[in-house]
Amino acid sequence: EHTRSMPPKKEEVVERLGPWALGKFSSRLKVGIVGLPNVGKSTLYNCLTNCAIPAENFPFCTIEPNETRVNVPDERFEWLVDKYKPKSIVHPYLEVVDIAGLVKGAAQGAGLGNSFLSNIRAVDGIIHAMRAFEDPDIVHVEDKVDPVRDIEIITAELREKDKEFVQSRLSALMKDKAKANSNPAAKKEWEAEVACCEKVIAWLEEGKEVRRGVGEGDADYWSTKDIVYLNDMMLLTAKPVMYLINLSETDFRRKKNKFLKPIHDWVMAHGGGPMIPYSAAFESEIMHMEGTEREEFCKEGGVTSVLPKIIKTAFTTIHLIYFFTAGPDEVK
């Protein structure tokens, strides 16, 4: 007797979520520069403003005084423009926000605490400006230059603010308990959101950023359902980050600095992220030089501006995929 064996069942491969799942889709991408006072944050912002797109390119659009828009350098875009010679060219751009100096205790409203935190909630990604240069004329707010301690202060403030936000959300849910129990579907939804809030608070109390709960280690802490709630909350520690390390001009030229390894070790132990050493002093020195003068100056010193790299990295950190539309009418 002949029996036919059934073909083996096709194994279903479930794609694992990564940090890209956190955050809302937006066509206007915005990054905020954060850092303690006197780390070179405003110098960096001014250098980026020097590459800004003139405001008249954005009619009917208010650009705040602490915001600037910069074109994102992309060879593929330039190639398409060259190929199609279109009537209209719409460059990819990035909005950069200079977020007022954060100090220890900002989560409790110290310094510019609360306005700082509403500004930062509106951005899609965070650039941490870190000071790794010694200069007796520029006083450090914590007395001593120690970039690892600085980043610990800032990340602790952001976690604290997230915790406060989720706790207030949880309190609001508790007030709605009776209404939520009115029907089984509402009750189920209410219970899931309460469980998610409690889970977030526990995670933050362990000293971990929300973005580290997905795509790291062997298993994800956040479920798909949690991610829906998290994206609605727009938490600060769920945002993608990059680290800019401000060196003295001498250290930048010789590509050496005693803080680089401790910073690298700290970043790798806290979920990783792009790290770019730069020198605000060098960038502001070449900022007003004309093309050929700048080229000669950079060639002589064997260094070049890293601003294009900073802009490009910031753009790709928060916007993993983007599409080009190309033809004789428009390249965008």
Secondary structure, 3 states (H helix, E strand, C coil): CCCCCCCCCCCCCCCCCCHHHCCCCCCCCEEEEECCCCCCHHHHHHHHHHCECCHHHCCCCCCCCCEEEEECCCHHHHHHHHHHCCCEECCCEEEEEECCCCCCCHHHCCCCHHHHHHHHHCCCEEEEEEECCCCCCCCCCCCCCCHHHHHHHHHHHHHHHHHHHHHHHHHHHHHCHHHHCCCHHHHHHHHHHHHHHHHHHHHHHCCCCHHHHCCCCCCCCCCHHHHHHHHHHCCHHHCCEEEEEECCHHHHHHCCCCCHHHHHHHHHHCCCCCEEEECHHHHHHHCCCCHHHHHHHHHHHCCCCCHHHHHHHHHHHHCCCCCCCECCCEEC
